[in-house]
Amino acid sequence: MASYSTRLIPPPQEEEIHPYRRVWPSIALEMGVLFGVTLVCYTAFRVLGLELPPLIVQALNAVLALLPLLLWVVFSLLRERAVLLPRQRLLTVMIVTGLAANAVGLPLVEGVFQIDRWLPLAPSTTRIVGYVITVGALQELLKYLVVRYTVWPDFFRTRLDGVAYTFASSIGYATLLNIQFVLTTATLPDSAAFFVFNTLALHVAASIIVGYGLAELKFAAPTPLLLLLTLVLASFVNGGLAPIRDGLVNAGFSINGAFPSPLIGFFISLAILTAVALTFAFLFERADRAAREAAGGASPS
């Protein structure tokens, strides 16, 4: 009787197991490690003046270019397989996005838009708008289409699946851009690290926004313009904030005239990512809470 009675006692609340991988801690951990590596590279090569043979520098730059992908595999993809209900096709989303970036994104930017020929010398407003409607819109549209037609809506089970899948798409696109940068630019590892972090930060921030739009389209009945608005906002974050950030760096903005310019862009990218993540984490939580209250208050059919 005693053994039978114990089966009727529900497990303590703290013993409940969350069936899905928690997305926000994974993103914070991966970006935190990349943040630390960037600071180490800056200290070693810019502050201490470390010098290495060219072959080692090239190898280190290649590692830095692939580091976001490696971190994603370790802290997102492998952890996904350890939970009760893993998300499917994350790797597919990442690979297809990288292929789309290589086959469509880069050729359009370099061969059709040719932004390097006219945007860098344009007035500030023209430069910002130009990057939004070319680079920003193109990259966010490609990432959106990959997620939309590979996993949405069938593989969306919770709202945060939108962030998990769009984050995977960011890794795919940013990795392709990182590889192109280290293959075409002769630079020290600290500059490569800054490029990798800045690129990924804006891609992740923009993808969080699109992930919210896709999640609401799946689980709620939003205004038909919501998804379009999230794509426009993501295009601005990815395309428009980059020239603003770079303009502050090139202007040599400083605190007391002593703050190193590359760190300005670095911390601006971090601030953008943090602000977007906190804002949309609140929006996701509010939407989930409203859904729970509606389900709890609904009369049984």
NUPA-920673 format. One line per field, with one value per atom (N, C-alpha, C): residue in one letter; atom name; x, y negated, z. Coordinates in pm, whole numbers. Each point is the difference from the previous one (the first is absolute). Layout:
N
martor = [a|...] .
guvex = [CA|...] .
xx = [X|...] .
yy = [Y|...] .
zz = [Z|...] .
***
This chain:
301
martor = [m|m|m|a|a|a|s|s|s|y|y|y|s|s|s|t|t|t|r|r|r|l|l|l|i|i|i|p|p|p|p|p|p|p|p|p|q|q|q|e|e|e|e|e|e|e|e|e|i|i|i|h|h|h|p|p|p|y|y|y|r|r|r|r|r|r|v|v|v|w|w|w|p|p|p|s|s|s|i|i|i|a|a|a|l|l|l|e|e|e|m|m|m|g|g|g|v|v|v|l|l|l|f|f|f|g|g|g|v|v|v|t|t|t|l|l|l|v|v|v|c|c|c|y|y|y|t|t|t|a|a|a|f|f|f|r|r|r|v|v|v|l|l|l|g|g|g|l|l|l|e|e|e|l|l|l|p|p|p|p|p|p|l|l|l|i|i|i|v|v|v|q|q|q|a|a|a|l|l|l|n|n|n|a|a|a|v|v|v|l|l|l|a|a|a|l|l|l|l|l|l|p|p|p|l|l|l|l|l|l|l|l|l|w|w|w|v|v|v|v|v|v|f|f|f|s|s|s|l|l|l|l|l|l|r|r|r|e|e|e|r|r|r|a|a|a|v|v|v|l|l|l|l|l|l|p|p|p|r|r|r|q|q|q|r|r|r|l|l|l|l|l|l|t|t|t|v|v|v|m|m|m|i|i|i|v|v|v|t|t|t|g|g|g|l|l|l|a|a|a|a|a|a|n|n|n|a|a|a|v|v|v|g|g|g|l|l|l|p|p|p|l|l|l|v|v|v|e|e|e|g|g|g|v|v|v|f|f|f|q|q|q|i|i|i|d|d|d|r|r|r|w|w|w|l|l|l|p|p|p|l|l|l|a|a|a|p|p|p|s|s|s|t|t|t|t|t|t|r|r|r|i|i|i|v|v|v|g|g|g|y|y|y|v|v|v|i|i|i|t|t|t|v|v|v|g|g|g|a|a|a|l|l|l|q|q|q|e|e|e|l|l|l|l|l|l|k|k|k|y|y|y|l|l|l|v|v|v|v|v|v|r|r|r|y|y|y|t|t|t|v|v|v|w|w|w|p|p|p|d|d|d|f|f|f|f|f|f|r|r|r|t|t|t|r|r|r|l|l|l|d|d|d|g|g|g|v|v|v|a|a|a|y|y|y|t|t|t|f|f|f|a|a|a|s|s|s|s|s|s|i|i|i|g|g|g|y|y|y|a|a|a|t|t|t|l|l|l|l|l|l|n|n|n|i|i|i|q|q|q|f|f|f|v|v|v|l|l|l|t|t|t|t|t|t|a|a|a|t|t|t|l|l|l|p|p|p|d|d|d|s|s|s|a|a|a|a|a|a|f|f|f|f|f|f|v|v|v|f|f|f|n|n|n|t|t|t|l|l|l|a|a|a|l|l|l|h|h|h|v|v|v|a|a|a|a|a|a|s|s|s|i|i|i|i|i|i|v|v|v|g|g|g|y|y|y|g|g|g|l|l|l|a|a|a|e|e|e|l|l|l|k|k|k|f|f|f|a|a|a|a|a|a|p|p|p|t|t|t|p|p|p|l|l|l|l|l|l|l|l|l|l|l|l|l|l|l|t|t|t|l|l|l|v|v|v|l|l|l|a|a|a|s|s|s|f|f|f|v|v|v|n|n|n|g|g|g|g|g|g|l|l|l|a|a|a|p|p|p|i|i|i|r|r|r|d|d|d|g|g|g|l|l|l|v|v|v|n|n|n|a|a|a|g|g|g|f|f|f|s|s|s|i|i|i|n|n|n|g|g|g|a|a|a|f|f|f|p|p|p|s|s|s|p|p|p|l|l|l|i|i|i|g|g|g|f|f|f|f|f|f|i|i|i|s|s|s|l|l|l|a|a|a|i|i|i|l|l|l|t|t|t|a|a|a|v|v|v|a|a|a|l|l|l|t|t|t|f|f|f|a|a|a|f|f|f|l|l|l|f|f|f|e|e|e|r|r|r|a|a|a|d|d|d|r|r|r|a|a|a|a|a|a|r|r|r|e|e|e|a|a|a|a|a|a|g|g|g|g|g|g|a|a|a|s|s|s|p|p|p|s|s|s] .
guvex = [N|CA|C|N|CA|C|N|CA|C|N|CA|C|N|CA|C|N|CA|C|N|CA|C|N|CA|C|N|CA|C|N|CA|C|N|CA|C|N|CA|C|N|CA|C|N|CA|C|N|CA|C|N|CA|C|N|CA|C|N|CA|C|N|CA|C|N|CA|C|N|CA|C|N|CA|C|N|CA|C|N|CA|C|N|CA|C|N|CA|C|N|CA|C|N|CA|C|N|CA|C|N|CA|C|N|CA|C|N|CA|C|N|CA|C|N|CA|C|N|CA|C|N|CA|C|N|CA|C|N|CA|C|N|CA|C|N|CA|C|N|CA|C|N|CA|C|N|CA|C|N|CA|C|N|CA|C|N|CA|C|N|CA|C|N|CA|C|N|CA|C|N|CA|C|N|CA|C|N|CA|C|N|CA|C|N|CA|C|N|CA|C|N|CA|C|N|CA|C|N|CA|C|N|CA|C|N|CA|C|N|CA|C|N|CA|C|N|CA|C|N|CA|C|N|CA|C|N|CA|C|N|CA|C|N|CA|C|N|CA|C|N|CA|C|N|CA|C|N|CA|C|N|CA|C|N|CA|C|N|CA|C|N|CA|C|N|CA|C|N|CA|C|N|CA|C|N|CA|C|N|CA|C|N|CA|C|N|CA|C|N|CA|C|N|CA|C|N|CA|C|N|CA|C|N|CA|C|N|CA|C|N|CA|C|N|CA|C|N|CA|C|N|CA|C|N|CA|C|N|CA|C|N|CA|C|N|CA|C|N|CA|C|N|CA|C|N|CA|C|N|CA|C|N|CA|C|N|CA|C|N|CA|C|N|CA|C|N|CA|C|N|CA|C|N|CA|C|N|CA|C|N|CA|C|N|CA|C|N|CA|C|N|CA|C|N|CA|C|N|CA|C|N|CA|C|N|CA|C|N|CA|C|N|CA|C|N|CA|C|N|CA|C|N|CA|C|N|CA|C|N|CA|C|N|CA|C|N|CA|C|N|CA|C|N|CA|C|N|CA|C|N|CA|C|N|CA|C|N|CA|C|N|CA|C|N|CA|C|N|CA|C|N|CA|C|N|CA|C|N|CA|C|N|CA|C|N|CA|C|N|CA|C|N|CA|C|N|CA|C|N|CA|C|N|CA|C|N|CA|C|N|CA|C|N|CA|C|N|CA|C|N|CA|C|N|CA|C|N|CA|C|N|CA|C|N|CA|C|N|CA|C|N|CA|C|N|CA|C|N|CA|C|N|CA|C|N|CA|C|N|CA|C|N|CA|C|N|CA|C|N|CA|C|N|CA|C|N|CA|C|N|CA|C|N|CA|C|N|CA|C|N|CA|C|N|CA|C|N|CA|C|N|CA|C|N|CA|C|N|CA|C|N|CA|C|N|CA|C|N|CA|C|N|CA|C|N|CA|C|N|CA|C|N|CA|C|N|CA|C|N|CA|C|N|CA|C|N|CA|C|N|CA|C|N|CA|C|N|CA|C|N|CA|C|N|CA|C|N|CA|C|N|CA|C|N|CA|C|N|CA|C|N|CA|C|N|CA|C|N|CA|C|N|CA|C|N|CA|C|N|CA|C|N|CA|C|N|CA|C|N|CA|C|N|CA|C|N|CA|C|N|CA|C|N|CA|C|N|CA|C|N|CA|C|N|CA|C|N|CA|C|N|CA|C|N|CA|C|N|CA|C|N|CA|C|N|CA|C|N|CA|C|N|CA|C|N|CA|C|N|CA|C|N|CA|C|N|CA|C|N|CA|C|N|CA|C|N|CA|C|N|CA|C|N|CA|C|N|CA|C|N|CA|C|N|CA|C|N|CA|C|N|CA|C|N|CA|C|N|CA|C|N|CA|C|N|CA|C|N|CA|C|N|CA|C|N|CA|C|N|CA|C|N|CA|C|N|CA|C|N|CA|C|N|CA|C|N|CA|C|N|CA|C|N|CA|C|N|CA|C|N|CA|C|N|CA|C|N|CA|C|N|CA|C|N|CA|C|N|CA|C|N|CA|C|N|CA|C|N|CA|C|N|CA|C|N|CA|C|N|CA|C|N|CA|C|N|CA|C|N|CA|C|N|CA|C|N|CA|C|N|CA|C|N|CA|C|N|CA|C|N|CA|C|N|CA|C|N|CA|C|N|CA|C|N|CA|C|N|CA|C|N|CA|C|N|CA|C|N|CA|C|N|CA|C|N|CA|C|N|CA|C|N|CA|C|N|CA|C|N|CA|C|N|CA|C|N|CA|C|N|CA|C|N|CA|C|N|CA|C|N|CA|C|N|CA|C|N|CA|C|N|CA|C|N|CA|C|N|CA|C|N|CA|C|N|CA|C|N|CA|C|N|CA|C|N|CA|C|N|CA|C] .
xx = [82|-82|85|108|87|64|46|64|-100|-127|-103|-32|-2|-35|106|125|106|-10|-60|-14|-101|-91|-103|48|117|52|73|-42|68|141|90|139|8|97|17|18|-42|6|140|102|136|55|-68|48|-56|-91|-56|108|-3|102|-59|68|-43|30|-100|22|79|9|68|131|94|122|-35|54|-26|87|-65|68|83|-57|70|134|9|133|102|-44|93|56|-87|46|95|-37|84|136|3|126|89|-57|80|53|-86|46|97|-18|92|139|9|130|66|-78|55|45|-75|37|135|17|125|118|-20|108|41|-96|31|83|-36|79|141|14|134|84|-59|73|38|-90|30|116|-5|107|133|-2|125|64|-79|57|2|-96|-5|67|-20|55|143|19|132|89|-56|79|57|-74|46|20|111|29|16|-65|4|35|55|27|-128|9|-120|-86|61|-79|-82|56|-74|-112|27|-105|-116|30|-105|-80|71|-69|-89|50|-79|-122|16|-115|-106|45|-94|-77|69|-67|-103|37|-93|-123|20|-113|-97|52|-84|-45|50|-30|-149|-77|-144|-69|40|-57|36|125|43|-73|-15|-72|-146|-60|-140|-16|93|-8|9|91|22|-113|-40|-93|-146|-26|-138|-34|73|-37|17|114|22|-90|-21|-91|-143|-34|-135|-28|100|-18|-10|30|-2|-132|-93|-127|-107|-112|-107|-63|-21|-66|91|97|93|-68|48|-48|65|-77|47|43|91|43|77|54|84|122|65|118|-38|-116|-46|-17|-61|-19|134|96|131|70|1|69|-67|-131|-72|18|1|22|139|101|134|9|-66|0|-73|-111|-73|83|73|87|108|56|108|-52|-117|-51|-77|-64|-86|48|20|30|126|113|127|4|-44|2|-84|-116|-82|66|56|62|123|83|126|-15|-84|-8|-110|-111|-115|-6|-9|-9|131|113|133|8|-37|-10|133|112|130|36|-68|32|-73|-113|-78|-45|-23|-51|103|125|94|21|-14|22|-129|-113|-129|-21|-90|-34|-53|3|-33|-139|-100|-137|-13|58|-3|70|112|74|-83|-65|-81|-116|-75|-114|48|113|52|34|63|33|-125|-101|-124|-68|-14|-78|81|130|80|47|103|57|-99|-58|-89|-121|-72|-121|31|107|33|34|87|43|-115|-82|-110|-108|-22|-97|45|128|51|-11|38|-10|-145|-89|-142|-54|33|-50|48|125|52|-80|-18|-75|-145|-58|-142|-28|90|-30|75|68|60|-61|-42|-49|-132|-39|-125|-114|-117|-36|8|27|-14|94|119|98|2|-93|-12|-97|50|-84|-17|96|-9|43|-31|38|151|75|145|65|-75|53|35|-75|33|139|41|135|103|-29|97|33|-103|23|62|-45|60|144|28|138|89|-51|75|25|-99|20|104|5|102|140|15|130|44|-93|35|42|-76|33|127|11|118|127|-8|119|50|-90|39|67|-55|61|137|13|128|108|-37|95|44|-97|35|96|-24|84|144|21|137|71|-76|63|39|-68|24|67|21|56|121|112|120|-4|-24|-17|50|21|41|-122|22|-112|-92|51|-90|-104|40|-96|-97|50|-87|-102|45|-91|-107|38|-99|-103|47|-92|-97|51|-83|-106|40|-97|-103|46|-92|-100|48|-88|-105|44|-94|-98|45|-89|-119|25|-110|-89|61|-81|-91|53|-80|-111|33|-103|-113|36|-102|-83|65|-72|-95|34|-93|-130|11|-118|-86|63|-75|-57|74|-51|-127|-7|-122|-118|25|-107|-50|90|-40|-74|44|-67|-142|-16|-135|-90|56|-79|-48|78|-36|-99|23|-74|-106|-5|-99|-69|-78|-68|37|126|47|-53|21|-30|81|-59|75|131|13|121|112|-28|102|125|-16|118|79|-71|68|75|-61|65|124|-5|117|112|-34|102|63|-82|53|91|-44|82|129|-8|121|96|-54|85|72|-70|65|109|-28|100|123|-20|111|73|-76|62|23|-95|10|87|2|80|149|35|142|73|-52|71|-1|-106|-1|112|9|107|137|17|131|34|-102|26|54|-51|52|144|28|137|95|-37|88|17|-101|10|92|38|91|-64|-133|-71|69|20|75|-56|30|-31|129|2|122|116|-34|103|89|-37|91|-64|-128|-67|29|57|39|-120|14|-111|-57|80|-60|-91|32|-85|-135|-6|-129|-98|39|-87|-33|97|-16|-110|7|-98|-134|0|-127|-73|73|-61|-56|77|-47|-125|-2|-116|-123|16|-113|-57|88|-46|-70|58|-58|-137|-11|-127|-109|34|-99|-39|98|-29|-89|32|-81|-141|-10|-132|-88|55|-81|-16|91|-23|-123|-14|-118|-126|8|-117|-38|99|-29|-67|54|-56|-142|-24|-133|-99|42|-88|-30|102|-22|-92|19|-84|-145|-19|-136|-65|79|-54|-38|83|-31|-126|-11|-120|-125|12|-115|-41|100|-31|-62|51|-53|-139|-30|-130|-105|44|-96|-94|-123|-98|17|-18|18|-102|41|-93|-82] .
yy = [122|-122|-125|5|-118|-29|105|-22|-50|49|-47|-148|-40|-138|-97|42|-91|-32|90|-27|-111|-20|-102|-139|-9|-129|-63|-117|-63|-39|2|-39|-147|-39|-143|-83|-127|-89|-13|-4|-20|120|116|118|10|-88|4|-32|74|-15|-77|-107|-77|82|28|92|-58|-132|-64|-64|-11|-75|-146|-61|-141|-84|-84|-70|-117|-82|-121|29|97|29|46|74|46|-119|-92|-118|-82|-21|-79|65|132|70|-9|22|-3|-140|-101|-136|-45|50|-33|54|125|58|-78|-32|-75|-139|-61|-130|10|103|17|26|82|29|-128|-82|-126|-92|-9|-83|54|132|60|-33|12|-33|-147|-87|-143|-28|58|-23|52|120|63|-74|-37|-54|-152|-67|-144|-67|58|-61|48|133|56|8|-18|2|135|107|135|13|60|23|151|47|141|13|116|24|-7|-41|-17|125|117|123|24|-29|18|-102|-123|-103|43|53|45|114|93|111|-48|-95|-54|-75|-73|-69|99|112|102|60|22|52|-100|-128|-103|-6|16|-4|114|115|118|13|-87|13|-10|-95|-1|131|60|128|110|3|102|-17|-124|-25|42|-28|39|151|72|146|53|-56|51|-39|-128|-49|0|18|5|136|41|121|125|14|118|-1|-117|-8|32|-33|28|150|79|144|63|-78|55|-23|-75|-29|100|-3|97|-22|-126|-33|-91|56|-85|-60|-116|-63|68|16|68|-102|40|-74|-129|-13|-116|-3|114|9|-28|47|-26|-149|-69|-145|-71|38|-66|23|124|33|-67|9|-58|-152|-64|-144|-36|77|-24|17|102|22|-112|-47|-110|-128|-22|-118|7|117|16|-6|57|7|-124|-69|-113|-128|4|-121|-70|68|-63|-42|85|-45|-125|-12|-118|-125|14|-116|-46|96|-36|-24|78|-11|-90|-10|-79|-134|4|-125|-78|73|-62|-117|27|-108|-66|73|-59|-114|-8|-104|-131|3|-123|-32|101|-29|-61|46|-57|-150|-55|-143|-81|66|-70|-75|-100|-68|98|-41|91|61|-85|52|95|-36|89|131|-7|121|94|-55|83|63|-82|53|101|-28|90|137|2|128|75|-74|65|70|-69|55|96|7|95|114|-24|106|49|-94|42|76|-57|64|134|6|124|111|-29|103|48|-93|42|73|-39|71|141|18|135|88|-53|79|34|-98|24|109|-6|100|140|11|131|58|-80|49|26|-89|12|129|37|111|129|2|126|50|-91|46|-64|-113|-65|47|32|-3|135|107|136|28|-60|30|-103|-94|-98|56|31|51|-100|-89|-109|-129|-112|-128|-15|49|-16|88|88|70|-100|-111|-103|-54|-21|-49|108|124|108|19|-4|24|-122|-119|-117|-23|42|-6|93|120|92|-61|-71|-64|-110|-71|-103|60|114|66|37|53|38|-118|-110|-116|-69|-20|-69|79|133|82|-19|-6|-23|-136|-103|-133|-2|72|7|66|108|71|-90|-69|-90|-109|-51|-108|45|115|43|46|41|42|-118|-111|-115|-117|8|-113|45|-65|27|-86|62|-76|80|-68|67|63|99|69|-89|-109|-86|-65|-45|-56|106|119|110|32|0|29|-107|-126|-108|18|33|20|114|112|117|-34|-65|-31|-102|-107|-104|55|82|58|89|90|94|-71|-100|-69|-61|-70|-61|103|108|106|66|26|64|-93|-127|-97|-7|-8|-7|128|114|127|21|-51|7|-71|-113|-77|79|60|79|125|59|117|-32|-119|-42|-9|-59|-10|136|93|134|74|-18|65|-52|-131|-57|44|9|45|143|81|139|14|-70|27|-104|-108|-104|-43|-104|-56|-147|-27|-138|-75|-131|-79|53|0|51|-74|-119|-77|33|83|25|62|103|66|-95|-80|-99|-101|-44|-97|60|126|61|15|29|9|-136|-105|-135|-41|25|-34|81|127|83|-49|-44|-53|-126|-82|-121|36|95|39|58|88|66|-93|-77|-84|-144|-60|-141|-33|86|-29|22|83|25|-128|-78|-124|-104|-1|-92|37|128|47|-28|33|-21|-148|-85|-143|-52|50|-41|48|120|53|-84|-27|-75|-144|-54|-137|-10|116|0|-54|23|-43|57|-81|48|-57|66|-47|-52|-132|-65|13|22|7|120|104|112|135|3|129|51|118|50|14|-48|0|138|105|130|51|-33|44|-70|-120|-69|84|41|84|131|57|127|-12|-103|-16|-50|-72|-38|125|91|125|80|5|71|-66|-134|-72|24|0|25|140|99|137|14|-59|11|-67|-119|-72|76|53|75|128|73|126|-23|-100|-26|-44|-86|-48|114|85|105|120|19|100|-39|-130|-49|23|-29|18|148|87|144|45|-43|40|-52|-123|-57|77|36|76|138|66|132|-10|-103|-16|-26|-82|-26|127|83|125|96|5|87|-47|-131|-54|25|-14|24|146|89|143|38|-61|31|-56|-111|-62|44|81|44|104|-8|100|128|115|127|16|54|18|125] .
zz = [0|0|0|80|7|-134|-69|-129|-102|12|-93|24|128|34|-50|4|-43|-147|-77|-143|-27|98|-18|36|63|40|-119|-46|-115|36|-97|27|37|82|34|-125|10|-115|-55|90|-46|-77|8|-71|-141|-35|-134|-103|-109|-103|-117|-39|-117|-125|-84|-112|-116|-11|-112|46|-94|32|19|106|26|-94|-79|-109|50|88|42|67|93|58|-104|-101|-104|-77|-38|-73|86|128|90|19|12|21|-123|-116|-123|-28|15|-23|109|122|108|-24|-47|-32|-113|-104|-113|45|89|58|70|82|73|-92|-102|-95|-73|-36|-69|88|126|91|19|4|11|-122|-119|-123|-3|43|2|95|118|98|-50|-60|-43|-117|-99|-124|-5|64|-9|121|119|121|25|-3|29|-123|-118|-122|-37|26|-33|-151|-40|-142|-24|-106|-35|-148|-40|-143|-82|-124|-84|-9|-10|-11|126|115|125|10|-44|-1|-88|-119|-90|61|65|64|114|78|111|-52|-108|-60|-48|-57|-45|119|111|119|51|0|45|-90|-131|-93|26|41|24|144|88|142|31|-57|29|-36|-112|-40|101|42|97|133|45|125|-13|-115|-21|3|-61|1|142|80|136|94|-2|101|-44|-129|-47|-60|-103|-71|86|67|83|124|58|114|-41|-123|-49|4|-30|-5|138|104|136|71|-59|66|-43|71|-28|-137|-37|-127|-81|-68|-78|-122|-39|-122|-121|-103|-121|-105|-86|-118|31|120|29|-91|-14|-86|-145|-42|-137|-24|95|-13|-12|85|-3|-133|-49|-125|-120|-7|-115|-3|117|4|-51|43|-51|-151|-51|-145|-73|57|-62|1|108|7|-106|-19|-98|-143|-25|-137|-42|95|-34|67|131|76|-44|4|-37|-146|-95|-141|-24|66|-20|59|120|65|-77|-43|-64|-150|-66|-145|-52|74|-46|72|133|76|-3|7|-1|98|122|100|30|-19|30|-94|-114|-98|25|71|13|142|84|133|96|3|97|-14|-120|-23|1|21|-2|132|1|126|103|125|110|-15|-26|-12|-117|-114|-117|29|72|32|88|100|90|-75|-76|-75|-104|-65|-101|58|115|63|45|44|44|-115|-115|-111|-87|21|-77|92|76|84|104|78|108|-50|-97|-50|-67|-78|-69|99|95|94|87|51|84|-78|-125|-82|-28|-32|-25|124|114|124|31|-19|24|-92|-129|-95|34|45|37|116|105|116|-36|-77|-35|-78|-90|-89|36|113|47|130|89|131|43|-59|41|-87|57|142|69|-75|54|117|1|103|113|-3|107|105|118|108|114|15|97|-69|62|-60|-14|99|-6|-106|-62|-117|-109|-6|-98|18|126|27|-28|38|-20|-148|-84|-143|-69|36|-64|50|123|48|-81|-31|-85|-138|-53|-131|9|113|18|0|66|2|-141|-80|-137|-84|7|-84|49|132|53|-23|7|-24|-143|-95|-139|-16|65|-7|69|111|70|-87|-65|-86|-115|-61|-110|48|121|52|19|64|27|-126|-102|-125|-88|16|-89|69|130|75|79|-24|80|124|114|123|119|111|123|67|86|64|81|57|77|-90|-119|-95|-50|-24|-42|109|125|112|11|-16|3|-111|-120|-111|29|50|27|104|109|105|-49|-63|-46|-101|-92|-102|63|87|60|92|75|93|-72|-112|-74|-67|-50|-61|103|118|104|46|22|42|-102|-128|-104|-7|18|-10|117|118|113|-35|-67|-39|-98|-102|-97|66|93|72|76|56|70|-98|-117|-97|-47|-26|-41|110|125|111|19|-9|15|-115|-119|-115|20|72|24|116|110|123|35|-73|31|-129|12|-119|-11|-35|-2|-122|1|-118|-118|-120|-116|-25|55|-22|97|103|102|-59|-82|-56|-89|-79|-84|85|109|88|65|39|60|-102|-125|-103|-28|-1|-22|115|124|116|1|-34|-5|-108|-113|-107|45|79|52|101|88|99|-68|-96|-67|-96|-77|-103|41|71|31|119|101|119|-24|-98|-28|-45|-98|-36|111|83|114|96|31|89|-59|-127|-63|-12|-16|-6|132|110|130|19|-48|11|-85|-124|-90|43|69|48|120|55|114|125|14|119|123|102|115|129|106|133|60|29|49|-99|-127|-103|7|78|19|-29|-34|-21|-141|-15|-132|-93|-122|-95|-30|-23|-30|111|122|110|0|-58|-9|-80|-120|-82|67|67|72|106|82|107|-53|-110|-62|-49|-64|-45|117|108|120|55|3|54|-86|-133|-89|24|4|22|135|104|133|5|-57|2|-75|-117|-78|72|54|68|122|82|119|-36|-102|-41|-50|-86|-57|94|94|105|82|28|70|-84|-131|-87|-12|-9|-5|129|114|128|17|-42|11|-87|-122|-90|57|55|60|121|82|119|-40|-102|-47|-54|-69|-53|113|105|114|73|17|67|-82|-131|-86|3|1|5|134|109|131|22|-65|20|-100|-101|-101|57|-37|45|-79|64|-72|-109|-111|-112|19] .
***
